[in-house]
Amino acid sequence: MVKRLITGLVSAGVLVMFMFSPSSWLRLALTLVAVWGVTETLDAFASVGHEPIRWPGFIACALMIPAFLALGSRAPLPTLALILMLTTLNIAVRPKPSWIDAAAALYAAFTVIVPAQMLMAIDTLTDPPGRWMVFAVFVIPLMGDTLALYIGHTWGRHRLNPALSPNKTWEGAAAGLVGSVVGATLLGYFGGRFATLPPLSRWVALGLVGGIAGQLGDFSASLVKRWCGVKDFGVVFPGHGGIMDRFDSVLFATYVVYCYCLIFA
């Protein structure tokens, strides 16, 4: 518990640092996180004897910044199409095609590469300011994770799905949604003093929907870990695990904020 708290505080400090960093730094960091996250995900499948298709994902990671510079906010869809076609091509020429091997590659694309490109696109917004919306992508699920962990550990009694994640409870899940809504609302309220941001009603909606997406991301990662028989994806974050253990909820929440920006920004 103490390790998780310390890691969370350090992560929050790094996040605030990137809040004021140049966009080029953020794009480079997102690319590195994507490479790391794809590696962790595919290594998990490989640990139980599968042969996940790796090279389409790494090609897509190498093209993330060039695709963003060329296509801007339209880059995620062509990137996904490229991975889909390259993965299908690889499966088509394999002597023993395996759906699991293809699914692992596509899972990494949907949960890591595409969200990273979406964050690059969100960062370019001017109305509302993109960097504040990037900040929201992290604040909404991480506030939810923090409150869910505390309430679930202290007062959680009713298990949500023991076969998938034995430590998660209904009480923790409900508290997590409250935390996401509170985090989004506070960000909208205090951020509105420094920038022109959406009204608080939209921040409440973003917190609720983003909080649900974040918890689904957490369950998605748990499903992969149970399938592969691993406790954590890695060891980079003490008390949390790997990149995917720490940012699984963030990556899913990215879809919500990106869709919001497509509709309203």
C-alpha positions, 0 to 999 in steps of 0.5 A: 500500500505504501509503495503504491502511494509513493509511486502514485505521488511520483507519477503525479509529479511527472504528469505535472511536469509534462503539463508544462513541457513542449509538445515534442517532449510529450510526443516522444514520451508517448512513443516510448510508452507505446513501445514499452506497452506493446512489448509488455503485452506481447511478452505476456502472451509469449510467456504461455507459449503463444507467438504473437505478431510483433513487427506490425505493432513496432512498425506502427510505433516507429511511424507514430510521430511521422503519421501525426506530423503528416495527418494530425488528428486523422492519424489513428485510423490509418495507423489501425488500418495498417496494423490490421492489414499487416497482421492479417498478411502475417497470419495468411503466410504462417504455416500454422495460423493462430487467432490468439497470435493475431488477437494479441497484436490487435489488442496491443494496437487498440489499447496502446498504439491508437490511444497514444496517437489520440493523445498526440492529436488531443494535444494540438487543440486550441479550443479547449486547450489541448494540454488541459484535455490531455491532463484530463485523460490522466486525472479522470482514471487515476483519481478513480483508481486511487479512491477505488483502491482505498475504499475497496481495501478498507470497506469493500465486502462484495466481490465484483468478479473473483475469477477475473480480479479477486481484489475488486469490489462493488464498493471500490468500483462505485467509489472509483466512479465518484473519484473520477467525477470529482477529479474531472469536476475539480480539474474543470473548476480550477483549470477554468481559472487559467484557460477557457474550458468546457462548462462543469456539466460536461466535466461531470459527464466526462468524469462519469463516462471516462471513469467507466471506460477506465475501469473497463480498461483495468478489467481488460488488462486483468483478463489478459493477465489471467489468460496468460497466468501473470501477476503483473505486466512488468516491474517498472512501477513499485507496487503497481507493476509495469506500464500496462498495469499503471496506465491500462485505465488511462488508455481506455479513458483516452477514447472517451476524451478523444471522442468528446473532442471530435464532437465538441472541440 
